[in-house]
Amino acid sequence: MNKINKKELFGDLLFNWIDPIEQAYCSRGINKTESPLAIDLATKGWGFPFLNFTPKIDLKAENFLKIHTYYTVKIIEAKIISEFLKFIFIELKLKEIIQNATGMRYSVDFFTDYITEHVPHDLQNTALYANQWHRDLAFTKNTLKIFILPKLVTKKDGPLNWLDRRDTNQVLESGFDRDIALPTSCQKLNVNQLTGNAGSLCLIQPKICLHKAGIPEFGNSREQIMIQLNPSRHWKIRSDLYEKQFTQEPNMPFFKNIFRHSVNL
Ligand SMILES: [Fe+2]
């Protein structure tokens, strides 16, 4: 028998019933089209929608919110967030690309631009900034996260790491719990990393794919943008994305987002 650990099983049982409801509610009238991204998302749980666009909008920090020594949130003005989202979703057609690939519409529920720093060795297995392998259990399998690099990230800068659906299942079936390292009993795991120039990005289903933040080497740091998308009846952007930068990432979107205002995307 598989040894899926209890926490993982509980997270799955609690939220898996919502997946088909979301799919039915948020996909009405959409024709899903076959594309490399559609195939990647369906088979691997992640994909690259396109690569290396040059961000036209400078995401200048209004302020820096230091969460702790190793993790800082770059606070971006509301107007700049809105311009940036319109640039990638409308001008670069990410909205169309995602809708065609998944057959669903989404709500942009969270935006964050954050900097992670090197962590001393004795603290590296402490949960400081999602630096342990995990899945985002308080979401449905339909949740998508877009990760974007605003500047060059190399392997030394602690890039985002993730596994595809098959490798994730292999790891979970070994009874794995949160850890900085993957179990040595698993064979041939392919760890993907988000490295590259400014504008590199990937799309991940974080409930399906195990992932973790890499830890930068001493003297290095990594800046990354994360955009959380949840299925929605209409494409929209939450009106409080600016304020949410000061809070922890919202989870359980189907319950907690009921009273959040939105504007159409
Ligand atoms: Fe995560």
Residues whose N, C-alpha, C, O or C-beta is under 5 A from the ligand:
A	BS01	LIG	A130 D136
